[in-house]
Amino acid sequence: LWKHYCDYFPIKVIKTAELDNNKNYIFGSHPHGVLSSGIFGGLATNGAKVQEIFKNFMIHCHVLAGNFLFPITREWILSLGGVSSSKESITYLMNKKDGGNVSVIVVGGAAESLYTTKNEIPLVLKCRKGFVKIALQTGAQIVPTFSFGEAHIYNVVSSSHDFFRNLQEKLRHILGFAPVIFLGRGVFQYSMGLLPHRKPIHIVVGKPITVEKTPNPTVEEIESLHAAYVESLTKLYDQYNP
């Protein structure tokens, strides 16, 4: 099933560096897109053969805690190795002493999907430093990843009207997800529908950034590691952007 899902786009996972399975890693994923379809197919399932690409690693994709409130949805997410995106869940995984665990975090979250346009892929990153702090506290290595093509499998209907944008932001804070208006394709036509467009998604996994365990990191240490992450992500994008 998941192989057919990944072949639909298709989704491809590209590894650029070897990882040590004695260590734990935080994969920062960008961009969020509408539904994070690439990360779901490429890293949450084995449809793109990620278990062969990253052998001896247990990959966990973190999702909003609200997804676990519904019984059927909860079991489905858990069966795919999904866990809550709470600080406690990420810290628990990254503190496992045997290593070989990967936490995939879509750093920009729901807010990012509101800003995507046909010509730009804005990232919500400057103010997102919680994952960096957890990496320092646990000693987990940070790896930037970018899903090229994720932002263009749906057409996001954006509004320049302040009222609608403010309404979307308020609903996002209340509901925990972005109320995005988007269009895909249909089964027999390509102009309108809920199916994603068939466009390739290449998930490029960058080189790990070395992190020394610091149980009580200072603001300066967090800022320094965050700056190094942004620089590494920028280089990754510039190198692999098609």
DADA-V793192 format. One record per pair of residues at least 4 apart in sequence whose C-alpha atoms are under 7 Angstrom apart, sorted by sequence separation. I is the first residue (numbers start at 1). GAP is how many residues later the second one is. If there is no record, write none. Layout:
<<I:GAP> <I:GAP>>
//
This chain:
<<1:4> <2:4> <3:4> <4:4> <6:4> <7:4> <32:4> <36:4> <37:4> <38:4> <39:4> <40:4> <41:4> <42:4> <46:4> <49:4> <50:4> <51:4> <70:4> <71:4> <72:4> <73:4> <74:4> <75:4> <76:4> <77:4> <78:4> <85:4> <86:4> <87:4> <88:4> <89:4> <90:4> <91:4> <92:4> <108:4> <116:4> <117:4> <129:4> <130:4> <131:4> <132:4> <133:4> <134:4> <135:4> <136:4> <149:4> <161:4> <162:4> <163:4> <164:4> <165:4> <166:4> <167:4> <168:4> <169:4> <170:4> <171:4> <172:4> <185:4> <186:4> <217:4> <218:4> <219:4> <220:4> <221:4> <222:4> <223:4> <224:4> <225:4> <226:4> <227:4> <228:4> <229:4> <230:4> <231:4> <232:4> <233:4> <234:4> <235:4> <236:4> <237:4> <6:5> <39:5> <40:5> <42:5> <46:5> <68:5> <69:5> <77:5> <78:5> <84:5> <85:5> <116:5> <135:5> <159:5> <172:5> <185:5> <217:5> <41:6> <42:6> <67:6> <68:6> <116:6> <135:6> <159:6> <172:6> <185:6> <186:6> <43:7> <67:7> <94:7> <115:7> <135:7> <172:7> <185:7> <186:7> <42:8> <93:8> <171:8> <184:8> <185:8> <186:8> <183:9> <184:9> <185:9> <186:9> <168:10> <183:10> <184:10> <185:10> <112:11> <168:11> <183:11> <184:11> <185:11> <112:12> <184:12> <185:12> <90:13> <184:13> <108:15> <44:16> <108:16> <44:17> <108:17> <107:18> <63:19> <65:19> <61:20> <62:20> <63:20> <64:20> <65:20> <60:21> <61:21> <62:21> <63:21> <64:21> <107:21> <59:22> <60:22> <61:22> <62:22> <63:22> <60:23> <62:23> <157:24> <156:25> <157:25> <156:26> <11:27> <155:27> <156:27> <154:28> <155:28> <13:29> <154:29> <155:29> <12:30> <121:30> <154:30> <206:30> <11:31> <6:35> <13:35> <21:35> <45:35> <116:35> <5:36> <12:36> <21:36> <44:36> <11:37> <13:37> <44:37> <2:39> <117:39> <116:40> <6:41> <62:41> <6:42> <58:42> <59:42> <60:42> <61:42> <62:42> <154:42> <2:43> <57:43> <58:43> <59:43> <60:43> <61:43> <62:43> <91:43> <95:43> <153:43> <154:43> <2:44> <3:44> <56:44> <57:44> <58:44> <59:44> <60:44> <61:44> <94:44> <153:44> <2:45> <3:45> <57:45> <153:45> <94:46> <153:46> <91:47> <149:50> <149:51> <150:51> <149:52> <148:53> <149:53> <147:54> <148:54> <147:55> <148:55> <147:56> <146:57> <147:57> <145:58> <146:58> <145:59> <146:59> <145:60> <144:61> <145:61> <144:62> <143:63> <114:64> <143:64> <143:65> <114:66> <142:66> <143:66> <110:67> <111:67> <141:67> <142:67> <110:68> <141:68> <141:69> <24:70> <141:70> <140:71> <139:72> <139:73> <32:74> <139:74> <24:75> <27:75> <29:75> <136:75> <138:75> <139:75> <22:76> <23:76> <24:76> <25:76> <26:76> <27:76> <28:76> <29:76> <30:76> <32:76> <136:76> <137:76> <22:77> <23:77> <24:77> <25:77> <26:77> <27:77> <28:77> <29:77> <30:77> <31:77> <32:77> <136:77> <137:77> <138:77> <21:78> <22:78> <24:78> <25:78> <26:78> <27:78> <28:78> <29:78> <136:78> <137:78> <21:79> <28:79> <34:79> <136:79> <137:79> <32:80> <33:80> <137:80> <32:81> <136:81> <144:88> <133:89> <144:89> <132:90> <31:92> <132:93> <132:94> <129:97> <38:109> <38:112> <26:114> <25:115> <26:115> <27:115> <28:115> <29:115> <30:115> <31:115> <24:116> <25:116> <26:116> <27:116> <28:116> <29:116> <30:116> <31:116> <23:117> <24:117> <25:117> <26:117> <27:117> <28:117> <29:117> <30:117> <33:117> <25:118> <27:118> <33:118> <31:120> <38:163> <14:188> <9:189> <10:189> <11:189> <12:189> <13:189> <14:189> <15:189> <16:189> <17:189> <8:190> <9:190> <10:190> <11:190> <12:190> <13:190> <14:190> <15:190> <16:190> <17:190> <9:191> <10:191> <11:191> <12:191> <13:191> <14:191> <15:191> <16:191> <9:192>>
//
